[in-house]
Amino acid sequence: MLSQGPQVKPQVAVDEEAPMDLSCPICNADVPLTGDEKVGDEVYCSFCRAPLAVLEGKEEDELMLEDDF
Ligand SMILES: [Zn+2]
């Protein structure tokens, strides 16, 4: 017989505050973000210096970059 104790699922701690790195759509280099970027902001690729517009990603709280020449 299996014991029928309470099923405790381990909670995996996810650090949602961790800044993410996005890829430059032009040169594919990683563009480090501070985490303070908002939709509509402009960031610069540290590799090719292209101005990139911060856009809303597919998921909530997800960001993506688009070239903003
Ligand atoms: Zn780039």
N, CA, C, O and the ligand as a Tripos MOL2 file, in Angstrom:
@<TRIPOS>MOLECULE
protein
  277   275    70     0     0
PROTEIN
NO_CHARGES

@<TRIPOS>ATOM
      1 N           0.8380   -1.2050    0.0000 N.3       1 MET1
      2 CA          0.0000    0.0000    0.0000 C.3       1 MET1
      3 C           0.8730    1.2560    0.0000 C.2       1 MET1
      4 O           1.8630    1.3530    0.7260 O.2       1 MET1
      5 N           0.4830    2.1840   -0.8160 N.am      2 LEU2
      6 CA          1.1960    3.4540   -0.8260 C.3       2 LEU2
      7 C           0.5750    4.3900    0.2020 C.2       2 LEU2
      8 O          -0.6440    4.4550    0.3600 O.2       2 LEU2
      9 N           1.4270    5.0910    0.8760 N.am      3 SER3
     10 CA          0.8870    6.0640    1.8330 C.3       3 SER3
     11 C           0.2490    7.2250    1.0770 C.2       3 SER3
     12 O           0.7220    7.6160    0.0100 O.2       3 SER3
     13 N          -0.8110    7.7640    1.6300 N.am      4 GLN4
     14 CA         -1.5340    8.8390    0.9600 C.3       4 GLN4
     15 C          -1.3010   10.1630    1.6800 C.2       4 GLN4
     16 O          -2.2440   10.8940    1.9830 O.2       4 GLN4
     17 N          -0.0730   10.4490    1.9400 N.am      5 GLY5
     18 CA          0.2280   11.7110    2.6230 C.3       5 GLY5
     19 C           0.0150   12.8820    1.6850 C.2       5 GLY5
     20 O          -0.1880   12.7130    0.4830 O.2       5 GLY5
     21 N           0.0640   14.0420    2.2470 N.am      6 PRO6
     22 CA         -0.1040   15.2470    1.4090 C.3       6 PRO6
     23 C           1.0100   15.3340    0.3750 C.2       6 PRO6
     24 O           2.1830   15.1010    0.6680 O.2       6 PRO6
     25 N           0.6120   15.6720   -0.8270 N.am      7 GLN7
     26 CA          1.6090   15.7690   -1.8850 C.3       7 GLN7
     27 C           2.2150   17.1740   -1.8720 C.2       7 GLN7
     28 O           1.5330   18.1720   -2.1030 O.2       7 GLN7
     29 N           3.4650   17.2100   -1.6070 N.am      8 VAL8
     30 CA          4.1590   18.4990   -1.5520 C.3       8 VAL8
     31 C           5.0110   18.6320   -2.8010 C.2       8 VAL8
     32 O           5.9530   17.8710   -3.0250 O.2       8 VAL8
     33 N           4.6590   19.6010   -3.5890 N.am      9 LYS9
     34 CA          5.4700   19.8390   -4.7800 C.3       9 LYS9
     35 C           6.5770   20.8240   -4.4420 C.2       9 LYS9
     36 O           6.3170   21.8790   -3.8620 O.2       9 LYS9
     37 N           7.7620   20.5000   -4.7880 N.am     10 PRO10
     38 CA          8.8570   21.4400   -4.4960 C.3      10 PRO10
     39 C           8.6630   22.7360   -5.2580 C.2      10 PRO10
     40 O           8.3640   22.7380   -6.4530 O.2      10 PRO10
     41 N           8.8350   23.8160   -4.5600 N.am     11 GLN11
     42 CA          8.7070   25.1250   -5.1880 C.3      11 GLN11
     43 C          10.0610   25.5300   -5.7530 C.2      11 GLN11
     44 O          11.0540   25.6140   -5.0300 O.2      11 GLN11
     45 N          10.0800   25.7730   -7.0270 N.am     12 VAL12
     46 CA         11.3250   26.1990   -7.6420 C.3      12 VAL12
     47 C          11.3650   27.7200   -7.6210 C.2      12 VAL12
     48 O          10.5020   28.3970   -8.1800 O.2      12 VAL12
     49 N          12.3600   28.2170   -6.9800 N.am     13 ALA13
     50 CA         12.4860   29.6650   -6.8830 C.3      13 ALA13
     51 C          12.9620   30.2240   -8.2200 C.2      13 ALA13
     52 O          14.0080   29.8410   -8.7440 O.2      13 ALA13
     53 N          12.1640   31.1360   -8.7490 N.am     14 VAL14
     54 CA         12.5510   31.7640  -10.0100 C.3      14 VAL14
     55 C          12.8230   33.2320   -9.7420 C.2      14 VAL14
     56 O          11.9680   33.9520   -9.2270 O.2      14 VAL14
     57 N          13.9940   33.6550  -10.0900 N.am     15 ASP15
     58 CA         14.3470   35.0510   -9.8850 C.3      15 ASP15
     59 C          13.8450   35.8670  -11.0640 C.2      15 ASP15
     60 O          14.5090   35.9920  -12.0930 O.2      15 ASP15
     61 N          12.6580   36.4160  -10.8830 N.am     16 GLU16
     62 CA         12.0550   37.1340  -12.0120 C.3      16 GLU16
     63 C          12.6380   38.5310  -12.1680 C.2      16 GLU16
     64 O          12.3590   39.2170  -13.1510 O.2      16 GLU16
     65 N          13.4320   38.9460  -11.2170 N.am     17 GLU17
     66 CA         14.0230   40.2680  -11.3140 C.3      17 GLU17
     67 C          15.3310   40.2450  -12.0970 C.2      17 GLU17
     68 O          15.8960   41.2940  -12.4050 O.2      17 GLU17
     69 N          15.7960   39.0750  -12.4070 N.am     18 ALA18
     70 CA         17.0680   38.9800  -13.0990 C.3      18 ALA18
     71 C          16.9710   39.6240  -14.4730 C.2      18 ALA18
     72 O          16.0860   39.2880  -15.2590 O.2      18 ALA18
     73 N          17.8680   40.5380  -14.7600 N.am     19 PRO19
     74 CA         17.8480   41.1430  -16.0830 C.3      19 PRO19
     75 C          18.1850   40.1090  -17.1540 C.2      19 PRO19
     76 O          19.0140   39.2190  -16.9590 O.2      19 PRO19
     77 N          17.5280   40.2580  -18.2600 N.am     20 MET20
     78 CA         17.7780   39.2860  -19.3280 C.3      20 MET20
     79 C          18.6270   39.9280  -20.4100 C.2      20 MET20
     80 O          18.6900   41.1490  -20.5510 O.2      20 MET20
     81 N          19.2600   39.0800  -21.1460 N.am     21 ASP21
     82 CA         20.0100   39.5560  -22.2910 C.3      21 ASP21
     83 C          19.2040   39.2710  -23.5490 C.2      21 ASP21
     84 O          18.6640   38.1790  -23.7290 O.2      21 ASP21
     85 N          19.1370   40.2630  -24.4010 N.am     22 LEU22
     86 CA         18.4520   40.0610  -25.6720 C.3      22 LEU22
     87 C          19.4850   40.0690  -26.7880 C.2      22 LEU22
     88 O          20.5910   40.5840  -26.6270 O.2      22 LEU22
     89 N          19.1140   39.5030  -27.8960 N.am     23 SER23
     90 CA         20.0430   39.4540  -29.0180 C.3      23 SER23
     91 C          19.7720   40.6080  -29.9610 C.2      23 SER23
     92 O          18.6240   40.9390  -30.2560 O.2      23 SER23
     93 N          20.8350   41.2050  -30.4210 N.am     24 CYS24
     94 CA         20.7230   42.2550  -31.4220 C.3      24 CYS24
     95 C          20.1690   41.6480  -32.7060 C.2      24 CYS24
     96 O          20.7050   40.6540  -33.1960 O.2      24 CYS24
     97 N          19.0980   42.2310  -33.2640 N.am     25 PRO25
     98 CA         18.5200   41.6620  -34.4890 C.3      25 PRO25
     99 C          19.4120   41.8660  -35.7110 C.2      25 PRO25
    100 O          19.1830   41.2700  -36.7640 O.2      25 PRO25
    101 N          20.4140   42.6980  -35.5640 N.am     26 ILE26
    102 CA         21.2710   42.9910  -36.7110 C.3      26 ILE26
    103 C          22.5110   42.1060  -36.7230 C.2      26 ILE26
    104 O          22.8340   41.4770  -37.7310 O.2      26 ILE26
    105 N          23.2020   42.0710  -35.5790 N.am     27 CYS27
    106 CA         24.4630   41.3270  -35.5580 C.3      27 CYS27
    107 C          24.3860   40.0980  -34.6490 C.2      27 CYS27
    108 O          25.3370   39.3210  -34.5650 O.2      27 CYS27
    109 N          23.2620   39.9310  -33.9800 N.am     28 ASN28
    110 CA         23.0470   38.7590  -33.1240 C.3      28 ASN28
    111 C          23.8950   38.7500  -31.8680 C.2      28 ASN28
    112 O          23.9220   37.7540  -31.1460 O.2      28 ASN28
    113 N          24.5790   39.8360  -31.6010 N.am     29 ALA29
    114 CA         25.3350   39.8960  -30.3530 C.3      29 ALA29
    115 C          24.3700   40.0310  -29.1880 C.2      29 ALA29
    116 O          23.2590   40.5380  -29.3440 O.2      29 ALA29
    117 N          24.7970   39.5790  -28.0360 N.am     30 ASP30
    118 CA         23.9780   39.7550  -26.8450 C.3      30 ASP30
    119 C          23.9560   41.2200  -26.4560 C.2      30 ASP30
    120 O          24.9970   41.8760  -26.4010 O.2      30 ASP30
    121 N          22.7790   41.7210  -26.1890 N.am     31 VAL31
    122 CA         22.6430   43.0880  -25.7190 C.3      31 VAL31
    123 C          22.2270   43.0240  -24.2510 C.2      31 VAL31
    124 O          21.0730   42.7290  -23.9400 O.2      31 VAL31
    125 N          23.1650   43.2980  -23.3590 N.am     32 PRO32
    126 CA         22.8310   43.2060  -21.9410 C.3      32 PRO32
    127 C          21.8600   44.3010  -21.5260 C.2      32 PRO32
    128 O          22.0240   45.4670  -21.8850 O.2      32 PRO32
    129 N          20.8620   43.9120  -20.7770 N.am     33 LEU33
    130 CA         19.8870   44.8790  -20.2960 C.3      33 LEU33
    131 C          20.0300   45.0230  -18.7900 C.2      33 LEU33
    132 O          20.4410   44.0990  -18.0880 O.2      33 LEU33
    133 N          19.6830   46.1990  -18.3230 N.am     34 THR34
    134 CA         19.7730   46.4300  -16.8830 C.3      34 THR34
    135 C          18.5320   45.9230  -16.1690 C.2      34 THR34
    136 O          18.5440   45.7500  -14.9510 O.2      34 THR34
    137 N          17.4680   45.6870  -16.9110 N.am     35 GLY35
    138 CA         16.2120   45.2890  -16.3000 C.3      35 GLY35
    139 C          15.2610   46.4520  -16.1480 C.2      35 GLY35
    140 O          14.0920   46.2640  -15.8100 O.2      35 GLY35
    141 N          15.7530   47.6540  -16.3970 N.am     36 ASP36
    142 CA         14.9120   48.8390  -16.2780 C.3      36 ASP36
    143 C          14.3130   49.2540  -17.6150 C.2      36 ASP36
    144 O          13.5440   50.2130  -17.6830 O.2      36 ASP36
    145 N          14.6600   48.5430  -18.6650 N.am     37 GLU37
    146 CA         14.1630   48.9220  -19.9710 C.3      37 GLU37
    147 C          12.6450   48.7230  -20.0530 C.2      37 GLU37
    148 O          12.0870   47.7670  -19.5140 O.2      37 GLU37
    149 N          12.0170   49.6500  -20.7360 N.am     38 LYS38
    150 CA         10.5810   49.5460  -20.9240 C.3      38 LYS38
    151 C          10.2900   49.5660  -22.4200 C.2      38 LYS38
    152 O          11.1280   49.9550  -23.2340 O.2      38 LYS38
    153 N           9.0760   49.1340  -22.7540 N.am     39 VAL39
    154 CA          8.6680   49.1800  -24.1500 C.3      39 VAL39
    155 C           8.7050   50.6210  -24.6210 C.2      39 VAL39
    156 O           8.1570   51.5060  -23.9650 O.2      39 VAL39
    157 N           9.3360   50.8550  -25.7330 N.am     40 GLY40
    158 CA          9.4580   52.2050  -26.2630 C.3      40 GLY40
    159 C          10.8250   52.8060  -26.0080 C.2      40 GLY40
    160 O          11.1950   53.8100  -26.6170 O.2      40 GLY40
    161 N          11.5730   52.1920  -25.1070 N.am     41 ASP41
    162 CA         12.9180   52.6840  -24.8550 C.3      41 ASP41
    163 C          13.8160   52.3730  -26.0460 C.2      41 ASP41
    164 O          13.5090   51.5320  -26.8900 O.2      41 ASP41
    165 N          14.9260   53.0790  -26.0780 N.am     42 GLU42
    166 CA         15.9060   52.8040  -27.1070 C.3      42 GLU42
    167 C          17.2120   52.3960  -26.4380 C.2      42 GLU42
    168 O          17.6990   53.0630  -25.5250 O.2      42 GLU42
    169 N          17.7500   51.3120  -26.9010 N.am     43 VAL43
    170 CA         19.0410   50.8710  -26.3730 C.3      43 VAL43
    171 C          19.9970   50.7620  -27.5580 C.2      43 VAL43
    172 O          19.5850   50.7530  -28.7180 O.2      43 VAL43
    173 N          21.2660   50.6810  -27.2340 N.am     44 TYR44
    174 CA         22.2590   50.5770  -28.3000 C.3      44 TYR44
    175 C          23.0020   49.2630  -28.1790 C.2      44 TYR44
    176 O          23.4340   48.8700  -27.0950 O.2      44 TYR44
    177 N          23.1410   48.6040  -29.2880 N.am     45 CYS45
    178 CA         23.9190   47.3800  -29.3160 C.3      45 CYS45
    179 C          25.3730   47.7410  -29.0210 C.2      45 CYS45
    180 O          25.9380   48.6410  -29.6420 O.2      45 CYS45
    181 N          25.9610   47.0370  -28.0790 N.am     46 SER46
    182 CA         27.3380   47.3630  -27.7040 C.3      46 SER46
    183 C          28.3230   46.8810  -28.7530 C.2      46 SER46
    184 O          29.4980   47.2460  -28.7270 O.2      46 SER46
    185 N          27.8450   46.0690  -29.6650 N.am     47 PHE47
    186 CA         28.7520   45.5090  -30.6680 C.3      47 PHE47
    187 C          28.7180   46.3050  -31.9620 C.2      47 PHE47
    188 O          29.7590   46.7470  -32.4480 O.2      47 PHE47
    189 N          27.5290   46.4900  -32.5210 N.am     48 CYS48
    190 CA         27.4520   47.1940  -33.8060 C.3      48 CYS48
    191 C          26.9310   48.6200  -33.6490 C.2      48 CYS48
    192 O          26.8160   49.3540  -34.6310 O.2      48 CYS48
    193 N          26.6150   49.0140  -32.4060 N.am     49 ARG49
    194 CA         26.2080   50.3910  -32.0950 C.3      49 ARG49
    195 C          24.8920   50.7740  -32.7450 C.2      49 ARG49
    196 O          24.5700   51.9580  -32.8440 O.2      49 ARG49
    197 N          24.1440   49.8060  -33.1810 N.am     50 ALA50
    198 CA         22.8750   50.1400  -33.8040 C.3      50 ALA50
    199 C          21.8570   50.5370  -32.7360 C.2      50 ALA50
    200 O          21.7990   49.9210  -31.6720 O.2      50 ALA50
    201 N          21.0570   51.5640  -33.0200 N.am     51 PRO51
    202 CA         19.9740   51.8930  -32.0980 C.3      51 PRO51
    203 C          18.8680   50.8460  -32.2150 C.2      51 PRO51
    204 O          18.4400   50.4940  -33.3140 O.2      51 PRO51
    205 N          18.4250   50.3670  -31.0850 N.am     52 LEU52
    206 CA         17.4280   49.3030  -31.0760 C.3      52 LEU52
    207 C          16.2330   49.7440  -30.2450 C.2      52 LEU52
    208 O          16.3860   50.2610  -29.1380 O.2      52 LEU52
    209 N          15.0630   49.5360  -30.7850 N.am     53 ALA53
    210 CA         13.8450   49.8730  -30.0590 C.3      53 ALA53
    211 C          13.4170   48.6750  -29.2220 C.2      53 ALA53
    212 O          13.4360   47.5350  -29.6870 O.2      53 ALA53
    213 N          13.0360   48.9500  -27.9900 N.am     54 VAL54
    214 CA         12.5500   47.8910  -27.1070 C.3      54 VAL54
    215 C          11.0620   47.6960  -27.3810 C.2      54 VAL54
    216 O          10.2610   48.6230  -27.2540 O.2      54 VAL54
    217 N          10.7230   46.5030  -27.7480 N.am     55 LEU55
    218 CA          9.3310   46.1840  -28.0430 C.3      55 LEU55
    219 C           8.8260   45.1150  -27.0940 C.2      55 LEU55
    220 O           9.5950   44.4030  -26.4480 O.2      55 LEU55
    221 N           7.5120   45.0290  -27.0360 N.am     56 GLU56
    222 CA          6.8940   44.0010  -26.2160 C.3      56 GLU56
    223 C           7.0720   42.6500  -26.8850 C.2      56 GLU56
    224 O           6.8720   42.5010  -28.0910 O.2      56 GLU56
    225 N           7.4490   41.6770  -26.0820 N.am     57 GLY57
    226 CA          7.6340   40.3380  -26.6210 C.3      57 GLY57
    227 C           6.3430   39.5550  -26.6390 C.2      57 GLY57
    228 O           5.2720   40.0940  -26.3620 O.2      57 GLY57
    229 N           6.4490   38.3010  -26.9610 N.am     58 LYS58
    230 CA          5.2580   37.4400  -27.0360 C.3      58 LYS58
    231 C           4.6540   37.2310  -25.6610 C.2      58 LYS58
    232 O           3.4350   37.2370  -25.4890 O.2      58 LYS58
    233 N           5.5280   37.0450  -24.6890 N.am     59 GLU59
    234 CA          5.0570   36.7980  -23.3330 C.3      59 GLU59
    235 C           4.9770   38.1140  -22.5750 C.2      59 GLU59
    236 O           5.6870   39.0700  -22.8840 O.2      59 GLU59
    237 N           4.1100   38.1470  -21.5880 N.am     60 GLU60
    238 CA          4.0480   39.3030  -20.7210 C.3      60 GLU60
    239 C           5.3900   39.4530  -20.0250 C.2      60 GLU60
    240 O           6.0190   38.4690  -19.6350 O.2      60 GLU60
    241 N           5.8150   40.6930  -19.8760 N.am     61 ASP61
    242 CA          7.0950   40.9850  -19.2340 C.3      61 ASP61
    243 C           8.2810   40.5420  -20.0710 C.2      61 ASP61
    244 O           9.4240   40.5960  -19.6160 O.2      61 ASP61
    245 N           8.0160   40.1080  -21.2850 N.am     62 GLU62
    246 CA          9.1330   39.7390  -22.1560 C.3      62 GLU62
    247 C           9.3710   40.8850  -23.1290 C.2      62 GLU62
    248 O           8.4330   41.5140  -23.6190 O.2      62 GLU62
    249 N          10.6240   41.1350  -23.3910 N.am     63 LEU63
    250 CA         10.9580   42.2280  -24.2970 C.3      63 LEU63
    251 C          11.6920   41.6760  -25.5000 C.2      63 LEU63
    252 O          12.3150   40.6150  -25.4360 O.2      63 LEU63
    253 N          11.6120   42.3930  -26.5740 N.am     64 MET64
    254 CA         12.4020   42.0410  -27.7390 C.3      64 MET64
    255 C          12.9590   43.3130  -28.3440 C.2      64 MET64
    256 O          12.5240   44.4150  -28.0110 O.2      64 MET64
    257 N          13.8980   43.1600  -29.2120 N.am     65 LEU65
    258 CA         14.5530   44.3210  -29.8080 C.3      65 LEU65
    259 C          14.3100   44.3500  -31.3100 C.2      65 LEU65
    260 O          14.2530   43.3190  -31.9800 O.2      65 LEU65
    261 N          14.1690   45.5760  -31.8140 N.am     66 GLU66
    262 CA         14.0300   45.7290  -33.2520 C.3      66 GLU66
    263 C          14.9180   46.8820  -33.6820 C.2      66 GLU66
    264 O          15.0430   47.8820  -32.9750 O.2      66 GLU66
    265 N          15.5210   46.7370  -34.8240 N.am     67 ASP67
    266 CA         16.3890   47.8200  -35.2790 C.3      67 ASP67
    267 C          15.5680   49.0950  -35.4630 C.2      67 ASP67
    268 O          14.4320   49.0540  -35.9350 O.2      67 ASP67
    269 N          16.1470   50.1990  -35.0910 N.am     68 ASP68
    270 CA         15.4130   51.4590  -35.0040 C.3      68 ASP68
    271 C          16.1690   52.5620  -35.7300 C.2      68 ASP68
    272 O          16.3760   53.6450  -35.1820 O.2      68 ASP68
    273 N          16.5710   52.2920  -36.9300 N.am     69 PHE69
    274 CA         17.2900   53.3100  -37.6910 C.3      69 PHE69
    275 C          16.3780   54.4590  -38.0920 C.2      69 PHE69
    276 O          16.8250   55.4050  -38.7400 O.2      69 PHE69
    277 ZN         24.3350   44.6020  -32.9990 Zn       70 ZN70
@<TRIPOS>BOND
     1     1     2 1
     2     2     3 1
     3     3     4 2
     4     3     5 am
     5     5     6 1
     6     6     7 1
     7     7     8 2
     8     7     9 am
     9     9    10 1
    10    10    11 1
    11    11    12 2
    12    11    13 am
    13    13    14 1
    14    14    15 1
    15    15    16 2
    16    15    17 am
    17    17    18 1
    18    18    19 1
    19    19    20 2
    20    19    21 am
    21    21    22 1
    22    22    23 1
    23    23    24 2
    24    23    25 am
    25    25    26 1
    26    26    27 1
    27    27    28 2
    28    27    29 am
    29    29    30 1
    30    30    31 1
    31    31    32 2
    32    31    33 am
    33    33    34 1
    34    34    35 1
    35    35    36 2
    36    35    37 am
    37    37    38 1
    38    38    39 1
    39    39    40 2
    40    39    41 am
    41    41    42 1
    42    42    43 1
    43    43    44 2
    44    43    45 am
    45    45    46 1
    46    46    47 1
    47    47    48 2
    48    47    49 am
    49    49    50 1
    50    50    51 1
    51    51    52 2
    52    51    53 am
    53    53    54 1
    54    54    55 1
    55    55    56 2
    56    55    57 am
    57    57    58 1
    58    58    59 1
    59    59    60 2
    60    59    61 am
    61    61    62 1
    62    62    63 1
    63    63    64 2
    64    63    65 am
    65    65    66 1
    66    66    67 1
    67    67    68 2
    68    67    69 am
    69    69    70 1
    70    70    71 1
    71    71    72 2
    72    71    73 am
    73    73    74 1
    74    74    75 1
    75    75    76 2
    76    75    77 am
    77    77    78 1
    78    78    79 1
    79    79    80 2
    80    79    81 am
    81    81    82 1
    82    82    83 1
    83    83    84 2
    84    83    85 am
    85    85    86 1
    86    86    87 1
    87    87    88 2
    88    87    89 am
    89    89    90 1
    90    90    91 1
    91    91    92 2
    92    91    93 am
    93    93    94 1
    94    94    95 1
    95    95    96 2
    96    95    97 am
    97    97    98 1
    98    98    99 1
    99    99   100 2
   100    99   101 am
   101   101   102 1
   102   102   103 1
   103   103   104 2
   104   103   105 am
   105   105   106 1
   106   106   107 1
   107   107   108 2
   108   107   109 am
   109   109   110 1
   110   110   111 1
   111   111   112 2
   112   111   113 am
   113   113   114 1
   114   114   115 1
   115   115   116 2
   116   115   117 am
   117   117   118 1
   118   118   119 1
   119   119   120 2
   120   119   121 am
   121   121   122 1
   122   122   123 1
   123   123   124 2
   124   123   125 am
   125   125   126 1
   126   126   127 1
   127   127   128 2
   128   127   129 am
   129   129   130 1
   130   130   131 1
   131   131   132 2
   132   131   133 am
   133   133   134 1
   134   134   135 1
   135   135   136 2
   136   135   137 am
   137   137   138 1
   138   138   139 1
   139   139   140 2
   140   139   141 am
   141   141   142 1
   142   142   143 1
   143   143   144 2
   144   143   145 am
   145   145   146 1
   146   146   147 1
   147   147   148 2
   148   147   149 am
   149   149   150 1
   150   150   151 1
   151   151   152 2
   152   151   153 am
   153   153   154 1
   154   154   155 1
   155   155   156 2
   156   155   157 am
   157   157   158 1
   158   158   159 1
   159   159   160 2
   160   159   161 am
   161   161   162 1
   162   162   163 1
   163   163   164 2
   164   163   165 am
   165   165   166 1
   166   166   167 1
   167   167   168 2
   168   167   169 am
   169   169   170 1
   170   170   171 1
   171   171   172 2
   172   171   173 am
   173   173   174 1
   174   174   175 1
   175   175   176 2
   176   175   177 am
   177   177   178 1
   178   178   179 1
   179   179   180 2
   180   179   181 am
   181   181   182 1
   182   182   183 1
   183   183   184 2
   184   183   185 am
   185   185   186 1
   186   186   187 1
   187   187   188 2
   188   187   189 am
   189   189   190 1
   190   190   191 1
   191   191   192 2
   192   191   193 am
   193   193   194 1
   194   194   195 1
   195   195   196 2
   196   195   197 am
   197   197   198 1
   198   198   199 1
   199   199   200 2
   200   199   201 am
   201   201   202 1
   202   202   203 1
   203   203   204 2
   204   203   205 am
   205   205   206 1
   206   206   207 1
   207   207   208 2
   208   207   209 am
   209   209   210 1
   210   210   211 1
   211   211   212 2
   212   211   213 am
   213   213   214 1
   214   214   215 1
   215   215   216 2
   216   215   217 am
   217   217   218 1
   218   218   219 1
   219   219   220 2
   220   219   221 am
   221   221   222 1
   222   222   223 1
   223   223   224 2
   224   223   225 am
   225   225   226 1
   226   226   227 1
   227   227   228 2
   228   227   229 am
   229   229   230 1
   230   230   231 1
   231   231   232 2
   232   231   233 am
   233   233   234 1
   234   234   235 1
   235   235   236 2
   236   235   237 am
   237   237   238 1
   238   238   239 1
   239   239   240 2
   240   239   241 am
   241   241   242 1
   242   242   243 1
   243   243   244 2
   244   243   245 am
   245   245   246 1
   246   246   247 1
   247   247   248 2
   248   247   249 am
   249   249   250 1
   250   250   251 1
   251   251   252 2
   252   251   253 am
   253   253   254 1
   254   254   255 1
   255   255   256 2
   256   255   257 am
   257   257   258 1
   258   258   259 1
   259   259   260 2
   260   259   261 am
   261   261   262 1
   262   262   263 1
   263   263   264 2
   264   263   265 am
   265   265   266 1
   266   266   267 1
   267   267   268 2
   268   267   269 am
   269   269   270 1
   270   270   271 1
   271   271   272 2
   272   271   273 am
   273   273   274 1
   274   274   275 1
   275   275   276 2
@<TRIPOS>SUBSTRUCTURE
     1 MET1         2 RESIDUE 1 A MET
     2 LEU2         6 RESIDUE 1 A LEU
     3 SER3        10 RESIDUE 1 A SER
     4 GLN4        14 RESIDUE 1 A GLN
     5 GLY5        18 RESIDUE 1 A GLY
     6 PRO6        22 RESIDUE 1 A PRO
     7 GLN7        26 RESIDUE 1 A GLN
     8 VAL8        30 RESIDUE 1 A VAL
     9 LYS9        34 RESIDUE 1 A LYS
    10 PRO10       38 RESIDUE 1 A PRO
    11 GLN11       42 RESIDUE 1 A GLN
    12 VAL12       46 RESIDUE 1 A VAL
    13 ALA13       50 RESIDUE 1 A ALA
    14 VAL14       54 RESIDUE 1 A VAL
    15 ASP15       58 RESIDUE 1 A ASP
    16 GLU16       62 RESIDUE 1 A GLU
    17 GLU17       66 RESIDUE 1 A GLU
    18 ALA18       70 RESIDUE 1 A ALA
    19 PRO19       74 RESIDUE 1 A PRO
    20 MET20       78 RESIDUE 1 A MET
    21 ASP21       82 RESIDUE 1 A ASP
    22 LEU22       86 RESIDUE 1 A LEU
    23 SER23       90 RESIDUE 1 A SER
    24 CYS24       94 RESIDUE 1 A CYS
    25 PRO25       98 RESIDUE 1 A PRO
    26 ILE26      102 RESIDUE 1 A ILE
    27 CYS27      106 RESIDUE 1 A CYS
    28 ASN28      110 RESIDUE 1 A ASN
    29 ALA29      114 RESIDUE 1 A ALA
    30 ASP30      118 RESIDUE 1 A ASP
    31 VAL31      122 RESIDUE 1 A VAL
    32 PRO32      126 RESIDUE 1 A PRO
    33 LEU33      130 RESIDUE 1 A LEU
    34 THR34      134 RESIDUE 1 A THR
    35 GLY35      138 RESIDUE 1 A GLY
    36 ASP36      142 RESIDUE 1 A ASP
    37 GLU37      146 RESIDUE 1 A GLU
    38 LYS38      150 RESIDUE 1 A LYS
    39 VAL39      154 RESIDUE 1 A VAL
    40 GLY40      158 RESIDUE 1 A GLY
    41 ASP41      162 RESIDUE 1 A ASP
    42 GLU42      166 RESIDUE 1 A GLU
    43 VAL43      170 RESIDUE 1 A VAL
    44 TYR44      174 RESIDUE 1 A TYR
    45 CYS45      178 RESIDUE 1 A CYS
    46 SER46      182 RESIDUE 1 A SER
    47 PHE47      186 RESIDUE 1 A PHE
    48 CYS48      190 RESIDUE 1 A CYS
    49 ARG49      194 RESIDUE 1 A ARG
    50 ALA50      198 RESIDUE 1 A ALA
    51 PRO51      202 RESIDUE 1 A PRO
    52 LEU52      206 RESIDUE 1 A LEU
    53 ALA53      210 RESIDUE 1 A ALA
    54 VAL54      214 RESIDUE 1 A VAL
    55 LEU55      218 RESIDUE 1 A LEU
    56 GLU56      222 RESIDUE 1 A GLU
    57 GLY57      226 RESIDUE 1 A GLY
    58 LYS58      230 RESIDUE 1 A LYS
    59 GLU59      234 RESIDUE 1 A GLU
    60 GLU60      238 RESIDUE 1 A GLU
    61 ASP61      242 RESIDUE 1 A ASP
    62 GLU62      246 RESIDUE 1 A GLU
    63 LEU63      250 RESIDUE 1 A LEU
    64 MET64      254 RESIDUE 1 A MET
    65 LEU65      258 RESIDUE 1 A LEU
    66 GLU66      262 RESIDUE 1 A GLU
    67 ASP67      266 RESIDUE 1 A ASP
    68 ASP68      270 RESIDUE 1 A ASP
    69 PHE69      274 RESIDUE 1 A PHE
    70 ZN70       277 GROUP 0 **** ****
